[in-house]
Amino acid sequence: TPSLLLINFEKFNEEAALHEKELDAIEERAQLNRLQRKMKSTHLIERMAKITDTVDSSKMVLLQGFNWESWRSGGGDWYSVIGKRIQMLHDMGFTDLWLPPCSQSVAPQGYLPSQLFNLDGSKYGSQAALETLLEKCHKHGIRCLADIVINHRCGDKQDSQGRWNQFSSGMTTRPSFAGVGDWGGWAITLGDQYSDGSGMHAPGKADGKFDAAPDIDHRNPKVQDSINIWLRWLRLQVGFDGWRFDFVKGYGAEFVGSYCSKSHPAWAVGELWTDMHYDHHGLCVRLRHLIPYPSMAG
């Protein structure tokens, strides 16, 4: 005889209601993004729209949505390449997508950023293509992480001493953002070859320095304000959900915590590695640098 199929209608209704709630949240977020595009920069600076995204880490499956050579693919439009696979990623169970650095960069991979607000200068595609990708991900319930490279930054021009420490934001479409991210040698850590001598010291350890580009002085309030505004813009207008902070060993954990408290990511992660060595038990990882980091970041 056929087996009797029992349906738990109460559980079925609960799951249906939860799914409906998730769809409503996605639509609410899309409406928020459309609204934020019309806001002036003062609104982004003075008040942060309440965002209620919550993340259950036990149900997260993150995909790194690029590799070192992805910028070569798709004729300079990697965003569209991966955008064609969002349905597949959703069906495979991925909940989060880590995207490459989105700003104009001296290096095509994006890890030598220069004009932070210039997303059209990225080798991965235009700002419009990026926003289309983010919206498509949101429709499929996938969150998107931006790769935030703020340990260092490349200058656009040289100062009177020939040092590449003059920076421009790359923002041309919103006059109210004028001056945000336009830095000079004062934004570089003291002792760095690109510094004008007015900044503050970077982390004391040599492995926290980055010689390929000027190290950013995160103790400077003007630097903090610029980064906070940039992150809010990425979050509220462009449409990113969270952050992957690159090379966090180069600046203090307290700054990561501060930037997160001002930009309200759904979640964030930092790239922090430590030295390893072998003893008679095998490979040893020096966890003393890793364990306190979350509490230091707040």
C-alpha positions in Angstrom: 0.0 0.0 0.0 1.2 3.5 -0.6 2.8 5.3 2.3 0.7 8.0 4.0 2.2 11.4 3.4 1.8 13.6 6.5 2.1 17.3 6.1 2.8 19.5 9.1 0.8 22.5 8.0 1.8 24.5 11.0 5.5 24.1 10.1 4.7 24.7 6.5 3.0 27.9 7.2 5.8 29.1 9.5 8.4 28.5 6.7 6.2 30.2 4.1 5.8 33.2 6.4 9.5 33.3 7.0 10.2 33.2 3.3 7.7 36.0 2.7 9.4 38.1 5.3 12.8 37.6 3.7 11.3 38.7 0.3 9.8 41.8 2.0 13.2 42.6 3.5 14.9 42.4 0.1 12.3 44.7 -1.4 12.6 47.1 1.5 16.4 47.2 1.1 16.0 47.9 -2.7 13.7 50.8 -1.9 16.2 52.1 0.6 18.9 52.0 -2.0 16.8 53.9 -4.4 16.0 56.6 -1.8 19.6 56.9 -0.7 20.7 57.7 -4.3 18.8 61.0 -4.0 20.2 62.0 -0.6 22.8 64.7 -0.1 26.1 63.9 1.4 25.1 65.8 4.6 22.5 63.1 5.2 25.1 60.4 4.8 27.4 62.2 7.3 24.9 63.3 9.9 22.4 60.4 10.1 22.6 56.8 9.1 19.4 55.1 8.0 18.5 52.3 10.4 19.5 49.0 8.8 18.2 45.9 10.4 20.1 43.2 8.5 21.0 40.3 10.8 23.3 37.4 9.9 23.2 33.9 11.3 26.8 32.8 10.9 25.8 29.1 11.2 23.8 29.5 8.0 26.4 31.4 5.9 28.1 30.1 2.9 30.6 32.6 1.4 32.0 32.4 -2.1 35.0 34.4 -3.2 33.6 35.7 -6.5 36.9 36.4 -8.3 40.5 35.4 -8.5 43.8 37.2 -9.4 43.1 37.1 -13.1 39.4 37.8 -13.2 39.9 41.3 -14.3 41.0 39.9 -17.7 37.7 38.1 -18.2 34.6 39.3 -19.9 36.3 42.1 -21.9 36.8 44.2 -18.8 33.3 43.4 -17.4 33.7 40.7 -14.8 30.6 41.9 -13.0 28.5 40.8 -15.9 30.3 37.5 -16.1 29.5 36.6 -12.6 26.1 38.2 -12.8 25.0 35.4 -15.3 25.7 32.8 -12.7 23.8 34.3 -9.7 20.9 31.9 -10.1 23.3 28.9 -10.1 25.1 30.3 -7.0 21.7 30.6 -5.3 20.7 27.1 -6.2 24.1 25.8 -4.9 23.3 27.4 -1.5 25.7 30.3 -1.4 24.4 33.1 0.9 27.2 35.6 0.5 29.4 36.8 -2.4 32.8 38.4 -1.8 33.6 40.8 -4.7 36.9 42.4 -5.7 38.0 45.9 -4.8 35.7 48.2 -6.7 37.6 51.5 -6.9 40.0 52.8 -9.6 43.4 51.2 -8.9 47.0 51.5 -10.1 47.1 47.7 -10.2 44.3 46.0 -12.3 43.5 43.6 -9.5 42.3 46.5 -7.4 44.7 46.3 -4.4 46.5 49.6 -5.1 43.5 51.9 -4.9 43.7 55.6 -5.8 40.4 57.3 -6.5 38.1 55.7 -4.0 34.8 57.0 -5.4 35.7 56.3 -9.0 34.0 52.9 -9.6 34.0 53.4 -13.4 37.8 53.2 -13.3 37.8 49.6 -12.1 39.1 46.9 -14.4 36.2 44.7 -13.3 33.5 46.8 -14.9 31.5 50.0 -14.5 29.6 51.3 -11.5 26.4 50.7 -13.4 27.3 47.1 -14.0 28.3 46.7 -10.4 25.0 48.0 -9.1 23.1 45.8 -11.5 25.0 42.8 -10.1 24.3 43.8 -6.5 20.6 44.2 -7.3 20.5 40.8 -8.9 22.2 39.2 -5.9 19.7 40.8 -3.6 16.8 39.5 -5.6 18.2 36.0 -5.1 18.8 36.6 -1.4 22.6 36.8 -1.7 24.5 39.4 0.3 27.6 41.1 -1.3 30.8 42.0 0.5 33.1 44.8 -0.8 36.8 44.3 -0.6 37.9 47.3 1.5 41.5 48.3 0.9 42.4 51.1 3.3 45.8 50.2 4.6 47.3 52.1 1.8 46.4 54.3 -1.1 48.2 55.5 -4.3 48.4 59.2 -5.0 47.3 60.9 -8.3 50.0 63.6 -8.4 53.3 64.5 -6.8 53.9 67.2 -4.3 56.6 69.9 -4.6 59.2 67.3 -3.3 58.3 64.8 -6.0 56.4 62.5 -3.6 53.3 60.7 -4.9 51.1 61.8 -2.0 48.4 64.0 -3.6 45.1 62.2 -3.7 41.7 63.0 -5.4 38.5 61.3 -4.6 37.3 60.5 -8.1 33.8 61.7 -7.3 32.5 63.8 -10.2 28.7 63.3 -10.1 27.8 64.7 -6.7 29.1 68.3 -5.9 28.1 67.9 -2.3 30.9 65.3 -1.9 33.5 67.9 -3.0 36.8 67.5 -1.0 35.9 64.1 0.5 38.9 61.9 -0.1 41.1 64.7 -1.5 44.2 64.2 0.7 47.7 65.4 0.8 50.9 64.2 2.5 49.3 64.8 5.9 47.2 61.7 5.4 50.3 59.4 5.3 51.9 57.8 8.3 55.0 59.4 9.8 58.2 57.7 8.6 56.6 56.5 5.3 58.6 57.5 2.3 55.6 59.4 0.9 54.8 61.3 4.1 55.2 65.1 4.4 56.3 64.7 8.0 53.0 65.8 9.6 51.3 62.4 10.1 51.5 60.0 13.0 53.4 56.8 13.4 52.1 53.6 11.9 52.3 50.2 13.7 55.7 49.6 15.0 56.1 46.1 13.5 57.8 45.9 10.1 55.2 43.4 8.9 52.5 46.0 9.4 54.0 48.3 6.8 53.3 48.2 3.0 56.2 49.6 0.9 54.4 49.5 -2.4 52.1 52.4 -1.7 51.6 55.2 0.9 50.4 53.9 4.3 47.2 55.7 5.4 47.3 57.5 8.8 44.0 56.3 10.4 44.6 58.4 13.5 43.9 61.5 11.4 40.2 62.7 11.9 40.0 63.9 8.3 41.0 60.5 7.0 38.5 58.8 9.3 35.7 61.1 8.1 36.5 60.4 4.4 36.6 56.7 4.9 33.3 56.7 6.9 31.6 58.7 4.2 32.9 56.4 1.5 31.8 53.3 3.3 28.3 54.7 3.9 28.1 55.6 0.2 29.1 52.0 -0.7 26.5 50.7 1.7 23.6 53.0 1.1 23.9 54.1 -2.5 25.9 51.5 -4.3 24.3 48.6 -2.4 27.0 46.5 -0.7 25.9 44.6 2.4 29.2 44.0 4.2 33.0 44.4 4.2 36.1 42.3 3.8 38.9 44.5 5.2 42.2 43.8 3.4 45.5 43.7 5.2 44.2 44.7 8.7 47.5 43.9 10.3 48.7 47.3 8.9 46.4 49.4 11.1 44.7 49.2 14.4 41.7 46.9 15.1 40.0 49.9 16.8 39.7 51.6 13.5 38.0 48.6 11.9 35.5 48.7 14.8 34.9 52.4 14.4 34.3 52.2 10.6 31.9 49.3 11.1 30.0 51.2 13.8 29.5 54.1 11.4 28.7 52.2 8.3 26.6 49.3 9.8 27.6 46.4 7.6 25.4 43.2 7.8 28.7 41.6 8.8 32.4 42.1 8.3 35.7 40.1 8.2 39.3 41.2 8.3 42.3 39.6 6.5 44.6 38.9 9.4 47.4 36.3 9.2 50.2 35.6 11.6 53.6 33.9 11.5 53.8 30.2 11.8 56.6 27.8 12.7 57.3 24.1 13.1 58.3 22.3 16.3 58.4 18.6 17.3 54.6 18.6 17.3 54.3 19.9 13.8 53.0 23.2 12.5 52.3 25.8 15.2 50.1 28.9 14.7 50.8 31.9 16.9 47.3 32.6 18.0 48.1 35.3 20.4 47.8 37.9 17.6 44.6 36.4 16.3 42.6 35.7 19.4 42.3 39.2 20.9 41.5 40.9 17.5 37.7 40.6 17.6 37.5 42.1 21.1 39.9 44.9 20.1 37.7 45.7 17.1 34.6 45.8 19.3 
